[in-house]
Every structure is written in C-alpha cells, then in structure tokens.
Amino acid sequence: MESFTHDTNPARIVFGTGQVSKLGDEVERLGCLRTLVVCTPGRTAMATELSASLGDKRVAICGEARMHVPMENAEIGRAAARTHKADSVVSIGGGSAIGLGKAIALECDIPLLCVVTTYSGSEMTAACGMVEGGRKVHYTSPRMRPRAVIYDAELTVGLPPAIAGPSGFNAIAHGVGSLYRQSSTPMLRLTSLDGIRAMAGALPRIMADPGDLDARGEALYGAWLCGMAAGGGSRSIHHKLAHVVGCSFDLPHAETHTILLPHSTAYNSGHEPEAMAAIAKALNAKDGPEGLYALEQTVGTPTALKDIGMPEAGLDQAADEAMQNPYPNPRPLDRAAIRALLDNAWHGRPPSLV
Ligand code: NAD
C-alpha cells in the first residue's frame, strides 16, 4: 500500500433539493446572531429571498462580489461586516460570492457559510486568490474554510447552460488535478473519479433540459466531490496556466479552465498513465484528454482561447509567466512545449502530446 498524507476540508454538508430552508438552522447552530449576506450584483434578489428565513439575524446584504475578488471589493465587504458588527458571513452564489465571503472571513475572523449556486468548488477549499494592484495574490487560511455548505439543486435550475457548462469543467479540472500522484491519496482518487463521472454524465443532460432537477443534483454532487478533491490539493500546470492566462488577459475564469483542460491533461499524459486511464473510464471514453475535448463539444462550451478574448500576441507572455513560480507538476516544465500547448488551446485544436 502506498504512503500518503490525506488532509481535506472537514466542512459540514447539507445536500438536497429544498435544503436551503435549513440556512437559518445552520447559522443558529454556530451560535451566530448577526449575519452579513454576500452575493454578486446580479444575484441580490435571489440572495434576499433565500436569506429571508434569517429574519433579524440578517444584518445586511452586500452585492459587491466580483470575479477574482478585487481588493477594493473585498474592502467594501469587510467594511460592511464591521459597520454592521457581523458575527458571520453567508455567501450565496458561485466562486465570486464565495471568494468575497472568504476575504471577509479571513480579515474579520468570523465563520463563513455557503449556499452554492455554481460548480466552482471554491466552497470546499480554504484558499482564495485576490487581485491586488493587477496581480493575483493567493491566500490560504483555516479561517476561509466554510463551516457549513448547502447544496440545493433547485437553486441551480436558473443557472444558464452557457455558465453551467464551463462551471462544470472547472469542477472536472479540480478532479483531474487531484488524480496526479503528487497530490493524490486513495480517498482523493475515489472522490475525484466519482465527481468527474457525475459531472460528465450530468452536463449533457442539463444542456438538453436545463430544468432537469435530477441532472442538476447530479452536477452539484460532482461539484462537491471535485471541490473536495481540490481542497486536498489539485494544483498543477493546468491551474498555473488558468491563473496566468485568466488574470493577465482578464478572461472569464471557468471558460479559461474549460479550454485549457484537455491540453494541460495531454501535456501530462505520458507521465501519468494511471490517471489518464482513470479519467478515460470516468468519462466513458477511450482516452482522457480526447474524452475531455469531446465532452466539451457535446456540451457546447468554448474550445478556443481566441474566442474568449485572448490575443494571439499574448501567447509568448503567457508561456513565460507559466515558467515563473511554477506549481508542482508531474511532467517537468518545458517552455517550448507549453508554448505549443497554448497555441493548440488558442486555435481550439484537439489536444495532442506536445
Ligand atoms: P461566478 O461566481 O462569477 O458566477 C458566474 C455568473 O453566474 C455570475 O454573473 C453570477 O451572478 C451568475 N450566477 C451564479 N449562480 C447563478 C444561478 N444559480 N443562476 C443564475 N446566475 C447565476 O463564477 P464561478 O465560476 O462560480 O466563480 C469564479 C470565481 O471563483 C473566480 O474568482 C475564481 O477565481 C474563483 N474560484 C475559486 C476557487 C477556490 O478554491 N478558491 C475555486 C474555483 C473558483
């Protein structure tokens, strides 16, 4: 039997259709009396409705969450927590709302609860990137570990397919990264593979019928498992490229992950044959990277960086940045191969071993 260190998020999970009605109980369970609710600007009506059960315990709603947690927005949220003497923060939404909740929990040292409405998996990690002076700075702290997470499929029925698809691939990317030997444990393999299987099965069903509650539940289940795997460690060249490309060129987070995933997986394929076989099996495909690319086409997500705003002239800069402060990766970093990988991803070609 292999040796390993397994260290994942012990968050309390409340899962199931209609379970958002338990939000008040979960806040009470932590003994909190003054809750700040945070969300993205477009979700304030939803957040207001879903947190109404908190009654007087909801002291304010802050709709200032933005992708990548710009520090100025984090400061607005922190100021709201201080002004209203919040003793807890509830994030309602996807990774952006959860990121703002984490920024507040980190600074104000108050518990974070999450009501999840996308598949980003951020609710299962104790990490968060925040943008300071145009640069993404990564924080890790037990304070940012959500104390309770509610997954309620009914809340995701309105998540448009164009957001749901890439968000699902963001989850699958966590699962894939957790299969590499550098971070994998027997438990992470089980959770990652079942998470990838569930998400890969659910996404085509959601595209066919966005109101399919069963498929929405299956996708949330996949997001939870892949997020849990991410909490145990899933960083590799894939996450490095997604951060570099997403931040330097201001590209949408989930779409960037989606497009890069088949290519970054192919980059590692020769060094991780067991992970590749497992990914292929979870996707019910012959080959891991090709199976990911084929699933993207079935789901109808973007497959080319050029289609989401990446300038071709930026590919050299991205390759250079990927070589700086690298994340651990199964295959040693080779600048020429990474440049070729990015070129494939920019054009939207099928993945190949570069
Ligand atoms: P998001 O939270 O920005 O949501 C995308 C859009 O979908 C937003 O406009 C939001 O208002 C809308 N939306 C969310 N739920 C909806 C619903 N149920 N119905 C209709 N619209 C809905 O996107 P995301 O991809 O979930 O999160 C991206 C952010 O999360 C990035 O900042 C990324 O860095 C971060 N992230 C962090 C981690 C981590 O572990 N720290 C992991 C993954 C992502």
Residues whose N, C-alpha, C, O or C-beta is under 5 A from the ligand:
A	BS01	NAD	T40 G42 R43 R66 M67 H68 V69 G93 G94 G95 S96 A97 T117 T118 S120 G121 S122 T125 A127 C128 G129 L155 T156 G158 L159 P160 I163 H253 A254
